[in-house]
Amino acid sequence: MAAKANIVVDQGTTFTTYLALTDSNNNPLDLTGSTALGEIRKWYTSSNSVSFNITIPQPNTGYIYISLDANTTAAMTDGRYVYDIKTIDYANNVSRVVEGILTITPQVSQ
């Protein structure tokens, strides 16, 4: 089951955070040989999506870094979105590791 995490992103800014993924014993997940993907959609059924930039810098630590550049967040309409992050391991097993609500707060300075 995926962990739940809500995210707030300021429109028109660069967003970066990391996720510390752990197993049921609270040990870091070993992501060696894994890739990750994540999408943001206005609704679960929306055909349009925005993808997170995702890196796994040290696979044995369980950390995944997710980011959106300033141009991407500027192009997103302020409001509520849904998102999830999935990992794909070396055997092509797919796991949804995090999901939640992503809120874009409107910018004033253009």
VENPEKA-V328028 format. One line per field, one symbol per residue. burial: # if it has 16 or more other ideal C-beta (glycine too) atoms within 10 Angstrom, else .. Layout:
burial = ???
This chain:
burial = ......#.#.##..#...#.#.......#.#..#.#.#####.......#.#.#.#.....###.#.#...##..#....#######.........####.#.#......
